Amino acid sequence: MNDKKVLDEGALLELKADELVVLLRKGVVDAGRIKVVQQKLLHALDEATLPQKIEAFKELDTEQDRLELLNGFEYLLSHHQLDSNVSKKYITKERVKKSIVVIIGIIMITLGMAMIIMPAPPYFEMFTVFYFNDNDGVTIMDIISLLIVFTGVYLFLSSVLKKQST
């Protein structure tokens, strides 16, 4: 099933490339337009292959002796052309992803705490799970708020304490 999807995408890519070649041969675009299309195409190809280039280096086993590790790095560097611009792009994307998860975690913690502190609407107050006394207890709103806080704490800690391999 997955192989069929890859084949369909490959065939579609070939078809679109052939259409582009036909248009360029007809001469319907000027030289400036061709340069713009060429830059877009090269940029898209670089973006598409960036994760594959980085993933190849992640697969290198660090439990090897130094000579095997050096040979593995030599092989990877010879087959995957990386420069500082490519690595900076990758590191920046990873940091942005991590920062967004941290921000979402902080927002969820704040939202959950605010839901606990603020008075709940009456239709949530009537579903009290555990009574401390006749007028107070643990409501459904409190349980939902705690779930939101715990989810925020999990997101925050999982992104901050994630292994620093990236």
N, CA and C of each residue as an Amber inpcrd file, in Angstrom:
protein
   498
   0.8280000  -1.1860000   0.0000000   0.0000000   0.0000000   0.0000000
   0.8720000   1.2490000   0.0000000   1.8560000   1.2950000   0.9080000
   2.7370000   2.4480000   1.0030000   3.6340000   2.5400000  -0.2260000
   4.0790000   1.3670000  -0.7420000   4.9070000   1.3640000  -1.9510000
   4.1130000   1.8930000  -3.1420000   2.8290000   1.5570000  -3.2100000
   1.9880000   2.0370000  -4.3040000   1.8570000   3.5500000  -4.2530000
   1.7250000   4.0980000  -3.0360000   1.6200000   5.5430000  -2.8710000
   2.9040000   6.2250000  -3.3190000   4.0430000   5.6440000  -2.9660000
   5.3280000   6.2070000  -3.3700000   5.4670000   6.1510000  -4.8850000
   5.0320000   5.0360000  -5.4970000   5.0920000   4.9230000  -6.9480000
   4.1790000   5.9450000  -7.6110000   2.9770000   6.1470000  -7.0560000
   2.0640000   7.1400000  -7.6140000   2.6520000   8.5390000  -7.5110000
   3.2720000   8.8620000  -6.3760000   3.8860000  10.1740000  -6.2060000
   5.0790000  10.3340000  -7.1490000   5.8370000   9.2620000  -7.3320000
   6.9630000   9.3110000  -8.2630000   6.4940000   9.5210000  -9.6930000
   5.4290000   8.8280000 -10.0780000   4.8850000   8.9930000 -11.4260000
   4.3270000  10.3970000 -11.6210000   3.6790000  10.9280000 -10.5960000
   3.1490000  12.2850000 -10.6670000   4.2820000  13.3030000 -10.7980000
   5.3530000  13.0790000 -10.0630000   6.5140000  13.9660000 -10.1510000
   7.1220000  13.9240000 -11.5480000   7.2370000  12.7280000 -12.1150000
   7.7540000  12.5930000 -13.4810000   6.8530000  13.3160000 -14.4830000
   5.5440000  13.1700000 -14.3150000   4.5910000  13.8140000 -15.2160000
   4.7160000  15.3330000 -15.1510000   4.8110000  15.8720000 -13.9540000
   4.9370000  17.3190000 -13.7890000   6.2730000  17.8200000 -14.3410000
   7.3260000  17.0450000 -14.1560000   8.6240000  17.4330000 -14.7030000
   8.5740000  17.4530000 -16.2320000   7.9060000  16.4460000 -16.8190000
   7.7570000  16.4210000 -18.2760000   6.9570000  17.6230000 -18.7720000
   5.8960000  17.9970000 -18.0490000   5.1080000  19.1650000 -18.4250000
   5.9530000  20.4310000 -18.3860000   6.7950000  20.5490000 -17.3560000
   7.6720000  21.7100000 -17.2430000   8.6540000  21.7690000 -18.4090000
   9.2080000  20.6200000 -18.7670000  10.1520000  20.5710000 -19.8890000
   9.4490000  20.9770000 -21.1860000   8.2300000  20.4980000 -21.4080000
   7.4880000  20.8480000 -22.6200000   7.2360000  22.3510000 -22.6690000
   6.8480000  22.9400000 -21.5490000   6.6070000  24.3830000 -21.5140000
   7.8820000  25.1750000 -21.7960000   8.9820000  24.7180000 -21.2360000
  10.2400000  25.4240000 -21.4620000  10.7010000  25.3100000 -22.9130000
  10.4510000  24.1660000 -23.5410000  10.8430000  23.9830000 -24.9460000
   9.9910000  24.8180000 -25.8930000   8.7430000  25.0610000 -25.5090000
   7.8740000  25.8790000 -26.3450000   8.3250000  27.3400000 -26.3500000
   9.0430000  27.7360000 -25.3050000   9.5410000  29.1000000 -25.2360000
   8.4870000  30.1000000 -24.8230000   7.5210000  29.6840000 -24.0180000
   6.4630000  30.5850000 -23.6010000   6.8970000  31.5020000 -22.4600000
   8.0720000  31.2750000 -21.8940000   8.5490000  32.1200000 -20.8030000
   9.8730000  32.7630000 -21.1860000  10.1520000  33.9150000 -20.6000000
  11.4020000  34.6060000 -20.8880000  12.5160000  34.1060000 -19.9690000
  13.7190000  34.5920000 -20.2010000  14.8940000  34.1120000 -19.4670000
  14.8130000  34.4560000 -17.9810000  14.2850000  35.6100000 -17.6630000
  14.1560000  35.9980000 -16.2550000  13.2130000  35.0830000 -15.5010000
  12.1260000  34.7220000 -16.1640000  11.1410000  33.8290000 -15.5500000
  11.7360000  32.4350000 -15.3470000  12.5530000  31.9990000 -16.3010000
  13.2070000  30.6910000 -16.1800000  14.1320000  30.6690000 -14.9780000
  14.8720000  31.7600000 -14.7370000  15.7750000  31.8380000 -13.5780000
  14.9970000  31.7300000 -12.2770000  13.8440000  32.4080000 -12.2070000
  13.0250000  32.3630000 -10.9980000  12.5160000  30.9490000 -10.7540000
  12.0430000  30.2950000 -11.8070000  11.5470000  28.9210000 -11.6840000
  12.6830000  27.9830000 -11.2690000  13.8590000  28.1970000 -11.8470000
  15.0120000  27.3670000 -11.5160000  15.3810000  27.5240000 -10.0370000
  15.3750000  28.7450000  -9.5230000  15.6950000  28.9710000  -8.1170000
  14.6490000  28.3200000  -7.2070000  13.3750000  28.4260000  -7.5680000
  12.3170000  27.7870000  -6.7790000  12.5010000  26.2770000  -6.7480000
  12.8150000  25.7140000  -7.9050000  12.9960000  24.2700000  -8.0070000
  14.1960000  23.8010000  -7.1860000  15.2990000  24.5020000  -7.2900000
  16.4900000  24.1350000  -6.5180000  16.2410000  24.2690000  -5.0230000
  15.5490000  25.3220000  -4.6210000  15.2330000  25.5070000  -3.2040000
  14.3260000  24.3800000  -2.6960000  13.3310000  24.0000000  -3.4860000
  12.4140000  22.9230000  -3.0910000  13.1490000  21.5920000  -2.9830000
  14.0690000  21.3340000  -3.8940000  14.8400000  20.0950000  -3.8430000
  15.7500000  20.0590000  -2.6250000  16.3640000  21.1830000  -2.2920000
  17.2050000  21.2440000  -1.0890000  16.3780000  20.9930000   0.1650000
  15.1990000  21.5950000   0.2400000  14.3320000  21.4200000   1.4010000
  13.8480000  19.9740000   1.5210000  13.6080000  19.3260000   0.3900000
  13.1000000  17.9520000   0.4150000  14.1580000  16.9550000   0.8600000
  15.4180000  17.2240000   0.5580000  16.4720000  16.2710000   0.8970000
  17.1430000  16.5670000   2.2230000  16.8640000  17.7190000   2.8560000
  17.5140000  18.0670000   4.1120000  17.2640000  17.0490000   5.2190000
  16.0240000  16.6210000   5.4940000  15.8330000  15.6350000   6.5650000
  16.5600000  14.3170000   6.3020000  16.6350000  13.8920000   5.0480000
  17.3290000  12.6430000   4.7360000  18.8250000  12.7740000   5.0150000
  19.3790000  13.9350000   4.7070000  20.8080000  14.1430000   4.9540000
  21.1130000  14.0840000   6.4380000  20.2930000  14.7380000   7.2460000
  20.5280000  14.7840000   8.6890000  20.2640000  13.4220000   9.3230000
  19.2180000  12.7280000   8.8960000  18.8770000  11.4230000   9.4710000
  19.9890000  10.4040000   9.2590000  20.7200000  10.5090000   8.1720000
  21.8060000   9.5670000   7.9220000  22.8640000   9.6650000   9.0110000
  23.1080000  10.8520000   9.5160000  24.1050000  11.0220000  10.5670000
  23.5900000  10.5410000  11.9150000  22.2780000  10.5800000  12.1290000
  21.7080000  10.1090000  13.3860000  21.8350000   8.5980000  13.5230000
  21.8840000   7.9020000  12.3930000  21.9310000   6.4440000  12.4190000
  23.3070000   5.9010000  12.7840000  24.3100000   6.7550000  12.7850000
  25.6630000   6.3120000  13.0880000  25.7410000   5.8870000  14.5450000
  26.1880000   4.6780000  14.8010000  26.2440000   4.1240000  16.1430000
  27.4560000   4.6850000  16.8820000  27.2400000   5.1980000  18.0790000
  28.3530000   5.7700000  18.8490000  29.0480000   4.7260000  19.7220000
  28.5880000   3.4960000  19.7050000  29.1910000   2.4310000  20.5000000
  30.3860000   1.7820000  19.7920000  30.7460000   2.2850000  18.6270000
  31.8350000   1.7050000  17.8540000  33.1740000   2.2460000  18.3390000
  34.2310000   1.5720000  17.9380000  35.5360000   2.1250000  18.2740000
  35.8230000   3.3250000  17.3740000  36.8490000   4.0640000  17.6970000
  37.1120000   5.3380000  17.0220000  37.3760000   5.1790000  15.5250000
  38.0820000   4.1440000  15.1400000  38.3970000   3.9630000  13.7260000
  37.1260000   3.6970000  12.9150000  36.2550000   2.8320000  13.4120000
  35.0010000   2.5590000  12.7160000  34.1180000   3.8010000  12.6770000
  34.1290000   4.5850000  13.7570000  33.3480000   5.8090000  13.8050000
  33.8530000   6.8120000  12.7820000  35.1530000   6.9570000  12.6660000
  35.7340000   7.8610000  11.6730000  35.4280000   7.3990000  10.2520000
  35.5150000   6.0940000  10.0330000  35.1790000   5.5680000   8.7120000
  33.7090000   5.8330000   8.3740000  32.8320000   5.6740000   9.3640000
  31.4150000   5.9550000   9.1460000  31.1730000   7.4200000   8.8270000
  31.8430000   8.3130000   9.5550000  31.7060000   9.7460000   9.2680000
  32.2580000  10.0960000   7.8900000  33.3790000   9.4960000   7.5450000
  33.9600000   9.7650000   6.2310000  33.0020000   9.3330000   5.1210000
  32.4110000   8.1710000   5.2870000  31.4600000   7.6830000   4.2970000
  30.2530000   8.6120000   4.1940000  29.6950000   8.9900000   5.3470000
  28.5070000   9.8500000   5.3420000  28.8070000  11.2210000   4.7500000
  29.9470000  11.7940000   5.0880000  30.2820000  13.1100000   4.5590000
  30.5580000  13.0670000   3.0570000  31.0640000  11.9470000   2.5740000
  31.3110000  11.8580000   1.1440000  30.0210000  11.6590000   0.3450000
  29.0020000  11.0640000   0.9620000  27.7480000  10.8040000   0.2480000
  26.6630000  11.8390000   0.5140000  26.7870000  12.6120000   1.5860000
  25.7960000  13.6260000   1.9380000  26.5200000  14.9500000   2.1000000
  26.3510000  15.8160000   1.1240000  27.0310000  17.1020000   1.1440000
  26.3140000  18.0480000   2.1070000  26.9550000  18.3230000   3.2320000
  26.4160000  19.2440000   4.2200000  27.3760000  20.4060000   4.3810000
  26.8170000  21.5730000   4.5590000  27.6420000  22.7230000   4.8880000
  27.0150000  23.4170000   6.0910000  27.6280000  24.4990000   6.5330000
  27.1440000  25.1590000   7.7380000  25.7530000  25.7540000   7.5380000
  25.4250000  26.1860000   6.3260000  24.0930000  26.7430000   6.0870000
  23.0060000  25.6840000   6.2590000  23.2640000  24.4890000   5.7560000
  22.2890000  23.4020000   5.8690000  22.1140000  23.0080000   7.3300000
  23.2220000  22.8920000   8.0450000  23.1170000  22.5020000   9.4510000
  22.4660000  23.5950000  10.2870000  22.7150000  24.8600000   9.9690000
  22.0660000  25.9580000  10.6990000  20.5630000  25.9470000  10.4640000
  20.1390000  25.6800000   9.2210000  18.7120000  25.5910000   8.9310000
  18.0620000  24.4830000   9.7640000  18.7170000  23.3290000   9.8090000
  18.1690000  22.2000000  10.5350000  18.0950000  22.5020000  12.0380000
  19.1560000  23.0480000  12.5920000  19.1830000  23.3590000  14.0210000
  18.1440000  24.4210000  14.3550000  18.0010000  25.4160000  13.4960000
  16.9990000  26.4590000  13.7230000  15.5990000  25.8730000  13.7200000
  15.3020000  24.9870000  12.7690000  13.9780000  24.3610000  12.7220000
  13.7140000  23.5450000  13.9810000  14.7070000  22.8060000  14.4420000
  14.5350000  21.9980000  15.6490000  14.3200000  22.8760000  16.8760000
  15.0540000  23.9710000  16.9810000  14.8880000  24.8780000  18.1120000
  13.5190000  25.5430000  18.0840000  13.0380000  25.9090000  16.9110000
  11.7120000  26.5220000  16.8080000  10.6440000  25.5200000  17.2360000
  10.7660000  24.2690000  16.7900000   9.8040000  23.2370000  17.1890000
   9.7970000  23.0670000  18.7070000  10.9870000  22.9920000  19.2840000
  11.1100000  22.8040000  20.7250000  10.5450000  24.0080000  21.4740000
  10.8130000  25.2090000  20.9920000  10.3090000  26.4250000  21.6390000
   8.7920000  26.4900000  21.5970000   8.2090000  26.0900000  20.4760000
   6.7510000  26.1040000  20.3590000   6.1240000  25.1320000  21.3480000
   6.7180000  23.9620000  21.5140000   6.1790000  22.9890000  22.4690000
   6.3060000  23.5200000  23.8930000   7.4170000  24.1900000  24.2120000
   7.5870000  24.7810000  25.5420000   6.5270000  25.8500000  25.7750000
   6.2990000  26.7060000  24.7850000   5.2930000  27.7700000  24.9260000
   3.8950000  27.1830000  25.1010000   3.5780000  26.1430000  24.3190000
   2.2690000  25.4920000  24.4630000   2.1250000  24.8840000  25.8530000
   3.1910000  24.2720000  26.3710000   3.1590000  23.7010000  27.7140000
   2.9170000  24.7590000  28.7770000   3.5990000  25.9010000  28.6680000
   3.4170000  26.9840000  29.6410000   1.9920000  27.5330000  29.5680000
   1.4750000  27.6830000  28.3550000   0.1020000  28.1830000  28.2030000
  -0.8940000  27.2030000  28.8200000  -0.6780000  25.9100000  28.6090000
  -1.6040000  24.9220000  29.1750000  -1.5390000  24.9140000  30.6960000
  -0.3500000  25.0370000  31.2640000  -0.2190000  25.0930000  32.7260000
  -0.9620000  26.3180000  33.2670000  -0.7480000  27.4620000  32.6200000
  -1.4050000  28.6930000  33.0570000  -2.9200000  28.5890000  32.9270000
  -3.3890000  28.0470000  31.8070000  -4.8220000  27.8850000  31.5960000
  -5.4330000  26.9570000  32.6380000  -4.7860000  25.8410000  32.9110000
  -5.3020000  24.8990000  33.9070000  -5.3530000  25.4980000  35.2960000
  -4.3020000  26.2280000  35.6650000  -4.2960000  26.8760000  36.9830000
  -5.3920000  27.9370000  37.0660000  -5.5810000  28.6880000  35.9840000
  -6.6320000  29.7110000  35.9770000  -8.0080000  29.0640000  36.1100000
  -8.1950000  27.9040000  35.4870000  -9.4840000  27.2120000  35.5940000
  -9.7300000  26.7180000  37.0180000  -8.6620000  26.3460000  37.7240000
  -8.8130000  25.8870000  39.1110000  -9.1350000  27.0750000  40.0210000
  -8.4480000  28.1880000  39.8080000  -8.6090000  29.3480000  40.6880000
  -9.9400000  30.0580000  40.4520000 -10.3260000  30.2080000  39.1950000
 -11.5660000  30.9330000  38.8820000 -12.7830000  30.1110000  39.2930000
 -13.8630000  30.7950000  39.6350000 -15.0780000  30.0380000  39.9720000
 -15.6590000  29.3580000  38.7290000 -16.1300000  28.1640000  38.9190000
 -16.6590000  27.3760000  37.8030000 -18.1160000  27.7550000  37.5330000
 -18.5560000  27.5820000  36.3010000 -19.9740000  27.8370000  35.9890000
 -20.8710000  26.8490000  36.7400000 -22.1190000  27.2190000  36.9460000
 -23.0160000  26.3590000  37.7380000 -23.2290000  24.9630000  37.1500000
 -23.2260000  24.8500000  35.8280000 -23.4810000  23.5240000  35.2630000
 -22.2990000  22.5850000  35.4610000 -21.0900000  23.0890000  35.7680000
 -19.9720000  22.2290000  36.1460000 -19.9740000  21.9710000  37.6480000
 -20.4700000  22.9290000  38.4120000 -20.4930000  22.7930000  39.8660000
 -21.4390000  21.6960000  40.3300000 -22.4930000  21.4290000  39.5510000
 -23.4470000  20.4350000  40.0140000 -22.9030000  19.0100000  39.9120000
 -21.8230000  18.8000000  39.1640000 -21.2340000  17.4670000  39.0800000
 -20.0260000  17.3890000  40.0150000 -20.2790000  17.2000000  41.2740000
 -19.2150000  17.0970000  42.2610000 -18.8880000  15.6270000  42.4550000
 -17.6070000  15.3000000  42.2950000 -17.1770000  13.9150000  42.3900000
 -16.9620000  13.5070000  43.8430000 -16.3380000  14.4100000  44.6160000
 -16.0390000  14.1070000  46.0160000 -16.3460000  15.3400000  46.8520000
 -17.1330000  15.1850000  47.9050000 -17.5020000  16.3040000  48.7690000
 -16.5760000  16.3680000  49.9710000 -16.0360000  17.5790000  50.2490000
 -15.3000000  17.8170000  51.4900000 -16.2930000  18.1290000  52.6080000
 -17.2670000  18.9490000  52.2810000 -18.3800000  19.2700000  53.1710000
 -19.6020000  19.5330000  52.2920000 -20.6680000  20.0640000  52.8750000
 -21.8940000  20.2760000  52.0980000 -21.7280000  21.3010000  50.9850000
 -20.8060000  22.2450000  51.1270000 -20.6730000  23.3300000  50.1660000
 -19.4220000  23.2400000  49.2840000 -18.5560000  22.3130000  49.5080000
 -17.2860000  22.2890000  48.7810000 -16.8950000  20.8470000  48.4580000
 -16.1650000  20.6940000  47.3480000 -15.7040000  19.3810000  46.9420000
 -14.9240000  19.4490000  45.6350000 -14.5630000  18.2970000  45.1090000
 -13.8380000  18.1980000  43.8420000 -14.8750000  18.0430000  42.7380000
 -14.8540000  18.9800000  41.7890000 -15.8360000  18.9610000  40.7050000
 -15.1950000  18.4440000  39.4150000 -16.0360000  18.2510000  38.4120000
 -15.5590000  17.8450000  37.0920000 -14.6030000  18.8940000  36.5330000
 -14.9040000  20.1710000  36.7920000 -14.0550000  21.2710000  36.3250000
 -12.6470000  21.1540000  36.9130000 -12.5520000  20.7670000  38.1740000
 -11.2370000  20.6020000  38.8060000 -10.4530000  19.4600000  38.1730000
 -11.1260000  18.3810000  37.8610000 -10.4510000  17.2320000  37.2480000
  -9.9650000  17.5870000  35.8440000 -10.8060000  18.2730000  35.0740000
 -10.3910000  18.7020000  33.7290000  -9.2150000  19.6710000  33.8220000
  -9.2790000  20.5780000  34.7870000  -8.1850000  21.5390000  34.9720000
  -6.8770000  20.8360000  35.3170000  -6.9480000  19.8520000  36.1840000
  -5.7360000  19.1040000  36.5470000  -5.1760000  18.3360000  35.3560000
  -6.0510000  17.7670000  34.5250000  -5.5870000  17.0850000  33.3140000
  -4.8660000  18.0650000  32.3860000  -5.4010000  19.2740000  32.2530000
  -4.7590000  20.2870000  31.4150000  -3.4070000  20.6790000  31.9950000
  -3.3280000  20.8560000  33.3140000  -2.0530000  21.2110000  33.9590000
  -1.0430000  20.0900000  33.7780000  -1.4410000  18.8540000  34.0100000
  -0.5080000  17.7310000  33.8630000  -0.0330000  17.5700000  32.4180000
  -0.9200000  17.8040000  31.4620000  -0.5210000  17.7500000  30.0600000
   0.4870000  18.8410000  29.7420000   0.2610000  20.0410000  30.2650000
   1.2070000  21.1360000  30.0710000   2.5570000  20.8450000  30.6940000
   2.5480000  20.2630000  31.8980000   3.8060000  19.8990000  32.5590000
   4.5360000  18.8330000  31.7490000   3.7940000  17.8580000  31.2500000
   4.4170000  16.8070000  30.4360000   5.0520000  17.3850000  29.1760000
   4.3120000  18.2460000  28.4600000   4.8600000  18.8580000  27.2470000
   6.0970000  19.6890000  27.5630000   6.0150000  20.4780000  28.6210000
   7.1370000  21.3350000  29.0060000   8.3680000  20.5020000  29.3410000
   8.1940000  19.5160000  30.2210000   9.3360000  18.7050000  30.6480000
   9.8800000  17.8250000  29.5260000   8.9980000  17.2950000  28.6960000
   9.4870000  16.4210000  27.6130000  10.2960000  17.2080000  26.5980000
   9.9580000  18.4570000  26.3500000  10.7350000  19.2380000  25.3860000
  12.0010000  19.8070000  26.0020000  11.9700000  20.1580000  27.2910000
  13.1620000  20.7160000  27.9430000  14.1700000  19.6260000  28.2670000
  13.6900000  18.4780000  28.7200000  14.5940000  17.4020000  29.1390000
  14.8900000  16.4060000  28.0410000  14.4650000  16.7000000  26.8120000
  14.7160000  15.8030000  25.6930000  16.2200000  15.6430000  25.5000000
  16.6020000  14.4680000  25.0910000  18.0200000  14.1870000  24.8590000
  18.6180000  15.2330000  23.9190000  19.7330000  15.7730000  24.2770000
  20.3540000  16.8820000  23.5420000  21.1250000  16.4010000  22.3240000
  20.6300000  15.3740000  21.6440000  21.3420000  14.8490000  20.4810000
  21.0700000  15.6490000  19.2160000  19.9800000  16.4680000  19.2090000
  19.6690000  17.2370000  18.0180000  20.3240000  18.5830000  18.0400000
